[in-house]
Amino acid sequence: MESKIDKTIEYYGIKKKEILDFVNTHNNLTIEQIIESGEALGVLEYKITALEIAKEN
């Protein structure tokens, strides 16, 4: 059975992929959209890293 941490990591991974796909498929993004996407990716990476550390402990 998958733990809650594993499910959450998977969920954040999906959200990360959605943001990357959005940025990579649109060639007319505004600077604000690029910055917001980058910030969102940074937050997701931080959360994923924290969850992976918690999973190890």
Secondary structure, 3 states (H helix, E strand, C coil): CCCHHHHHHHHHHHHHHHHHHHHHHCCCCCHHHHHHHHHHHHHHHHHHHHHHHHHHC
